[in-house]
Structure formats: structure tokens, C-alpha cells
Amino acid sequence: VEALGEAAPVLRGLHWCKGHNRFPDYNRKAFETKPADNYYNKVFLMLGLSERHGYKYLVSVDDDMLLPPATLAHLLNGGPEADEKGCGVLAPLLQNGVPSVEIWAETWLSPGETTRLYECFAGSSTRFCDMFLSNYCGPEYENDVVKEVYRKVENLSIPDPWDGRAWYSQVSRLVGTDNKGLHPVRGNETCMKLALDMALERVVDAWSKGIPQPVLVDEKRSFPYLCNNVFLMRTDLYSEVIRDPLLYLGGADEVSLNRVLEKRQLPICLLGNSFAIHPAYGVHQDKAKMEGYAIDVIEAVTQHMLPWTGEKLPWRVG
């Protein structure tokens, strides 16, 4: 702590990886069923530290998220505006986030690139084999569980041409479970890779520009689910997420978060003009390579931005 000097107050607590949950009173069932689950222990501690230090808002950022300074600053300062606009949660635009991918594409891509990405979505399947992971499976993985998932999604159809609003409306009406994060950008590995490649071409602009990032409100609650890996939420509201009696059933806090938003009829809000990269979901066979490449690109761009390098920013990356 002494080494941090005047920045020491920034360090308000540490998560001990592979340790045991120290907050049984938040959710006894989750504590008993997942006492050493690394993800659950992190989010329990996040709430514990936020309550101990009296934080009105908290920000959750997964360890595979890459955010430029401007987006991070707007997100960290977005609590009051989000509150004023009645938001349940505030998230930046991700190139593979649900429901942010379409707004991200129409903000950052050229019309031709957006068309290419949407054509990839329109050419995808609706035969998701896992409601939480939103992925596809080969025939060798089909079993009774997968066949039950197929039954749950059998009425879905891919919009062609792609229409994000129409897709989210279908998912909201036709999927009768709490897991409504289904989207081709999560299940189709080709689309996931295409979105990342396009995002990496925008890193120079995203990391060097500080454009306004207003809070966009889904006033009609047309977005049925948030799967975004990074978000801001009021601490008292997130407390309801961690205390959800069904929290122990999932692999993360995501489903419970969306359940709280639905119960309270609170809208998902997004930071307009923001930018963030989540290289790949865990189901992609090249996830590690995609993460490594994304980090290499961003490190190269930020190295050029350092004032003592004296180098111009590259026009293209890759």
C-alpha cells in the first residue's frame, strides 16, 4: 500500500483467487453449493466491499474486457445520469455484446461492414444447444438435454435481412426461460471472429478520441436480456442480484441480474458512442488466440500514443 503513495485509497480490497466465500449471509444457498467458486466469490466480495465503503454504485468488469480510457471514464461517472433516467443497469457498447452489438456496429462500422456482419447473422442457425452459453453443438453432442433446448427454441427464426429489434422481440416473446441472451454473435464462431476483426480496425479511433457518450435508455424494454461482461449498477440493486434465491443455479450473476431487471421492470441502458472489446466467448475454439491478438493490437496502438515515443499513430492495425 505504501508503494501506491497518494493513490493508496484506490485499493479498497483484494479478491483471493481459489479462496473461500466469506459472505454466507448474502445468499446461504449459493454459499453452500459454491463455497470455493472463483467467480461467485469475486462478485460476493464486490458487493461486500461496495457496502463496506458506502459506494452508491459498483462497476463489474470481467478480466477479458478491453476498454479505452474515455469509455471507462464515462462508465465510472455514469451512475447519476443512469439513475436520473431510471436505468436498471448501464453498459458500454461491445462488438459482441447482447443487446449492444447492433448499436455498436451502426456507431463504429461503415455501412458496407455493417451489412457484412448482418449478413453473417442472417445466415446463422437458431439451433442453440445451450440456453446460457448461446452456442451451437455438433450432432455428436446431442442428448436429451440438448434436445430439450432445441424444443425451447424451435419457434425462433433468423430475420433475413438481419433486424436486431425483430430478433430481440422474438426472443422476448417465444423463449419461455430466464436465459434470453441468445444471439448469432455468441453462437456463430465466424460472426464472432468477424466482429472482433472489425473492432480491432477501430482501436486507433476508439483509444484516441474522447467523444460524448450519452446514456441511451431502452424505454420500451424491447431488449429482453443483458449479456455484456461489463456494467454499472446501483449497489442496493446489485444486492438483490446476489440475494436472488436462484443465484446458485447459474454459472455467473448474469441470469439473476436479468431476473431482477424483469421483476422490477427496469430498462437496460447503454452508453452511446462508447467502445469496448470482449475478444471472444468461452465457446469459441480459438478464444485464447483471439484474446492474445486483441491484446497485441491494443498494446501496439497505446504504445504509439505515449507522449515520449514521438511516433505517429498507425492508420491500420494488423
N, C-alpha and C positions, 0 to 999 in steps of 0.2 A: 504494500500500500504506500509506503514512504517513497518508493521509486516513482509513483504516479504524480507526486507533488500536488499542485493545485487541482489536478484532475481526479484526485482520490475520491471525491464524492460520487463520481460516475460509477464506481464499483460498489454496488449495493448488496451483492450476494453472489454466491457461486453454486453452480449445479455440479454435483459429484457423480460423474458417469459410473454406471453399474452399481450405484449405491441403492439404498432402500428408501422407500417413500416415508417422509416424516410428517405427513399431514393426514392422518387417518380420519380426522373429524370432518374433512371436506366431503368425503364420499367413502363410507365404510366398505361398500361392496367392491368398488374399484380398487380400494386399498388392499382388500383381502385377496382378490383374484389376480392382481398385478402388482405385487409388493416390490418387485425389482425391475419393472418395465421401464426402460430408459426414457421413452417418450412421455409416458404418463407422469413419471417423476419430475420431468422438466416442467410440464405445464402446471402440475400441482405447486411446484416451487415458484413458478412465475406468479401465480395468484398469491401465494404466501408472502413473497417479497413486496408485491404491489400493495397488499393490505397492510403489511407492517410499516411501510414507508408512507402510507397515505396517498398513493397515486390514484388520481381520478380515472386515468386511462392507462391501458397497457398495450404494448405492441408485441405481437408474436411474429418472429422471423425464423423460418426453418433454415437449417445450416447449408442448404443447397440453393439459397437465393442470392441474386446479384443485383444490387440497386445502385443507381447513380446518386451522387450527393443531393441533387435537387429533389428527387423523388423521396429519398429518405427524410429530408428536412420537412417537406410538405406533409408527409405521413405523420411524423412525430408531432407536428404542430396542428394536425387536422382535427383534433378532438373537439374543440369548442364549436367549429363550424358544423361538424358532423352532428353534434348534439343539437345545435340550433335548427338543423334541417330534419331532425327526427330519425337519424340513421341508427340502425342496429349494429352495423359493422362498416368499417371503411377500409378499402383495399386499393392498391395500385393496379395498373394495367399490366398483365403478364402476357407474353406471347403464347402461352398455352394454359392460361387460367380460365376457369369457368365461373362466371359468365363473361370474363373480361376480354377474351381473345378477339371477338369481333370488333369491339371498340378500339382495342389495341391496333388491330390491322388497319382499320379505317382512319386511325390517327397517324400511324407511322409509315405505312406502306404506300407505294404508288398504286394507282388503280389496276395496272396490269398485275402487280404482285398480289394484290388482294384477290383478284379474280383467280389466279393460280392456286392460292391457298383455299379459297372457297370451292374450287373445282375438286380439290383433293377431299374436302369434307363431303361434298355431294357424291363422290364416288365410293364412300365408305359404307360399311355394314352397320346394321343395328343389332347384330347378334352378339351383344356383350355377354361375357360369361361370368362376370363378377360385378355385382352392383356397386361395391365400394371402390374397386380399382378401375372400373370402366374400361376393361381390356377385352381383347378377343382371345379365343383359345382354338387350338387345332383340334381335329376330331379325336386325337389320342387322349385328350383331357376330358372328353365328355363323360359325365357320370350323372347320377340322379340329381346332385346339387346343381350342376351346370344346366341340366335340362329344365329344372325349376326356374332358373334365372331366365332361360330362353322364353319360358311361358310368360314371365312377368313383363318382358319387353317385346312380345310378339306383335303388338299393335302399333309399335313405333315404325315410322317410315322416314327415310332421309329426304329432306327437301332438295329438290333439284330444279332450278338453281338453288344453291345454298341460301338459307334465310335463317339467321340465328334466332330471331324473335319467334318464328314459326316453330323452330326446334324446341326452344325452351317452353313454349306453350304446350306442345305435345307432351314433353316430359312431365310438366306440371299436372296435366290432366290424366295421362294414361299410366304413369308409373305409380303404383299404389304402395310404395315403401318410402322410408325416410331417406334412402340413398338415391338422390336425384342429380348426382354430379356426372351423368352420362354425357359424353361428347366425343366425336371422332378425333379431336386433337389429343385426347388421352388414350384412345384405343388403337388408332391407326398409326403405326410407327413411322410410315412415310410422311404423314402430315405433321407429326411431332418433330421430325428432323427438318422438314421444310420450314416450319415456323421458327425453329432455332436458327437456321442458316440466315433467314431473312432478318431476324432480330440482331444477329451479330453484325450485319451490314449497317445497322443503325447505331452501333455503340458510340462512334465518334460524336454524332449529333446528340445522343442522349446524355453522354457524360460531359459535354462541353457547353450545353445550353441550359439556362435556368428559366424556362418559360412558365407562365402561370398554370397552376394545377387546381382548378375549382372542384368542389365536391359535387358529383353527379348523383342524383337520387333516383332510384327506381320506384317512383311514386305509386305506380300501379302494381308493384310487386310481381312483375312479369318474370323476374328471374327466380327460379324455384330453389336454387342451391348455390352456395359459395364453395368452390374448391380452388383456393388461391395461394396457399402456402405462406402468405404474409398478410397481416391485417392489424387494424387498431380497433379496440373495443373498450367501452366503459368497464372499469374493474367490477362494479357491482353486477353488471350484466354477465360478464365472463364468470363470475362466481356461480351464477345459475347454470352455466355450461358445465362447470366442474362438478356441481352437485346434482346433475341430472341422474336420476336413478338408473338409466340405461347406458350410462357412460362406459361401463365395464364391457359392453358388448362389442365395441368398436376397436380399431387399431390406433385411433387417434381421437382428438376432440372434435373433429370436423362434423360428424353426424350430429352430435349433441348440440354443437353451435347452431347448426341449421334448424334443429328441432326447437331451440329457444326462439330463434327468429320467427319461425312459423307460429309458435304458440302466442307470441306477443304481437304478431302481425307487424314486425319491423322490417323496413326495406334494407336491401343491400345497397351500399353506396360505393362509388368508385372515384378515384382521383383522375379527373380529366387531364389529358396531355401527359400523364405520368408514364414511366417506363420501368420495367423490371424484367429480369430474365430468370426463369426456372428452367435449367437446361433440359431436363427430361424427367418423366415419371419413372418410378421404380420398375415398371413392367417392360420398359424398352431394353432390348438385348444389348444395346450399345450405350447404356446410361453412363457408365464410368468414362468412356471415351468422349461422349458429348459434354460431360461436365468438365473434363480436362481441357478440351478445346475451347470451351467458353471462357474458362479462367485465363487461358493463354492469350486469347484475343483481348480481353478486358485489361489484363496486366500490360500488354503491349501498348494499348491506347492510353492508359493512365500514365505509363512511363513517359510518353511523348508530352503529356500535359504538365509534367513537373517543371517549375519555372527555371531550374538550373540546367535543363537538358539543352535548351536553345534549339530544339528541333521542331519542325512544323508537324501538325497532325497529319497522319496518312489519310488520303481520300478514300481508300478502300482497305478492307482488312481481309486477310486470308492468303 
